[in-house]
């Protein structure tokens, strides 16, 4: 079985919340993902479909995200992906953490282990 993309799921859970705050997400024994803000997510390794609080999230071929509740994204010229609910994310290439995300830009989100990721103030 493939490993869930825990960092991506954490960041998408933050986007869905609409109000990014420090939190963590971890894969459980039953393969669901539970986050410290009460969010529950699932990931289907065969279809690569993520569902967060029963809302499907699809990544289009061009990299844009579409949430089942209508939230979508667009990329700006500064490398930020801006979601229609105001949340912004980007990889932290300039800050020296290319495998991490900056969120709105006060949070740094990183994978802690293959089954756990967290966002904390930077």
C-alpha positions, 0 to 999 in steps of 0.5 A: 500500500502506498503512503498517503500524501500527508503533507498535501492533505494537511495543507488542503485541510488548512485551505478547507478550514478557511482560517489557517492555524497551527495544527497536525495531521496523522495517518491512523491505523485504519488508514484515515487521517485525523487532524488536530483541528477535528478534520478527518480525511481519506485518500484512495491510493488507486484513484489519488482522490482525497476527501476532507470532511467528506468533501472531495478534492481534485487536482487538475492536470495543470496543478489547480485544485477543485474542492467539492464545495466550490473552492478552487485555486489559481496561481499568481506571478509570485508563486503563491497558489491562492484559493477562492476562500483567501488562503494562500500556499506556496513551496518554501524554496526561498526559505530553505525548505523546498519540501515544505509549504508556507501558508498565508505566509505565517505558517510553515508546514512540514512532514514530520514522519511519513505518516505525520505532518504539522504546521507551526508559526515560522 
